Amino acid sequence: MNLPGKISYRKLSWPEAGVSGANLERNPAGGEFFLQRSTINYFIYSIIFLTLISSLLFCGCTSPQDVVAIIDDEPITRNQLKTRLNAYDEKATFATATDSETQTQFTNAEAALTQLINERLLLIEARKLKLLADSDRDDPGKCKQAIRKVLIRLGEKVVFPSYQEAFTYYNQHRNKFSSKTRYQLEHLLLKSENLAWELKEQLEKGELSIADATHRQTPGIQSAKIDNQRLITVDEMPVVVAAILPDLKINQISPPIATPYGFHLIIIRKIVPAGNIPFPEVENRIKDLLFAERLKKNYQNWLELSRKQHTIKIYHKYLSGL
């Protein structure tokens, strides 16, 4: 006998049913028990729910081929990694890669991916500090600015090196602060060789100085430079200019020197022999060096802590072939 709204489950005696009588009704004529429709729906929905949960869990554990890493729930795609790799000038493109070449590509991909992961951690920190709105997550300019702000904040507590710290470093690393012979120069760059010879003659007679030539804006002078502080080595000069310096004496004016830029007149004002550079000349450079090292160490410490605080999963098998 079928009752309206009831579905026959199976014929059992009451003790064998094993479920609450509240969910069962008995057919007095046939001795059948019927499971109520609401209970059937409950089981159906439960199965659907569990199936969906299983699917989500399965998908969460298996990376699609276009995802190479996930930071928490934020993916980094192959396209993003390819874009970063293409930005590297040193990246080689192999038509048929050998095993060693494939390994080189893989190493480059890992290095680029590490950089992308670090940047993503900085962006997560930026959102945490309210330096980047969620609506701006896809704006490259605002993301770059946010990363810069986070790095500035990370460096705010780093102490700038003192005079004594810089001086101690200098004494411990004197070999790093030696130099070849250095020159203090005055320089004129002219458009034509004839004009260069004319000005050389005027300079030698004392009728004109490089400062005068600069102030008067003499026609044909492309540039004039007087630097009473900077000392340079021959390595910082064009080869043709460096070649003539050993033959020049202090305050002597060089003959016109032809380069692709024009014709040069050079005057040596000071020569500093090769040897150790005095500490006052390198003090600021040393302080900047020490400060940069401290900033780097502080950032690495933060990065190590941040990686522990976030779930990072890398799909190494998808890095090959990039």
Secondary structure as GFF3:
##gff-version 3
##sequence-region A 1 322
A	DSSP	beta_strand	6	10	.	.	.	ID=ss1
A	DSSP	alpha_helix	14	17	.	.	.	ID=ss2
A	DSSP	three_ten_helix	21	23	.	.	.	ID=ss3
A	DSSP	beta_strand	24	26	.	.	.	ID=ss4
A	DSSP	beta_strand	33	36	.	.	.	ID=ss5
A	DSSP	alpha_helix	37	61	.	.	.	ID=ss6
A	DSSP	beta_strand	67	71	.	.	.	ID=ss7
A	DSSP	beta_strand	74	77	.	.	.	ID=ss8
A	DSSP	alpha_helix	78	86	.	.	.	ID=ss9
A	DSSP	alpha_helix	99	128	.	.	.	ID=ss10
A	DSSP	three_ten_helix	134	136	.	.	.	ID=ss11
A	DSSP	alpha_helix	140	155	.	.	.	ID=ss12
A	DSSP	alpha_helix	163	172	.	.	.	ID=ss13
A	DSSP	three_ten_helix	174	177	.	.	.	ID=ss14
A	DSSP	beta_strand	178	179	.	.	.	ID=ss15
A	DSSP	beta_strand	182	190	.	.	.	ID=ss16
A	DSSP	alpha_helix	193	205	.	.	.	ID=ss17
A	DSSP	alpha_helix	210	216	.	.	.	ID=ss18
A	DSSP	beta_strand	221	226	.	.	.	ID=ss19
A	DSSP	three_ten_helix	234	236	.	.	.	ID=ss20
A	DSSP	alpha_helix	239	244	.	.	.	ID=ss21
A	DSSP	three_ten_helix	245	247	.	.	.	ID=ss22
A	DSSP	beta_strand	257	259	.	.	.	ID=ss23
A	DSSP	beta_strand	262	272	.	.	.	ID=ss24
A	DSSP	beta_strand	275	276	.	.	.	ID=ss25
A	DSSP	alpha_helix	279	309	.	.	.	ID=ss26
A	DSSP	beta_strand	312	314	.	.	.	ID=ss27
A	DSSP	three_ten_helix	316	318	.	.	.	ID=ss28
###
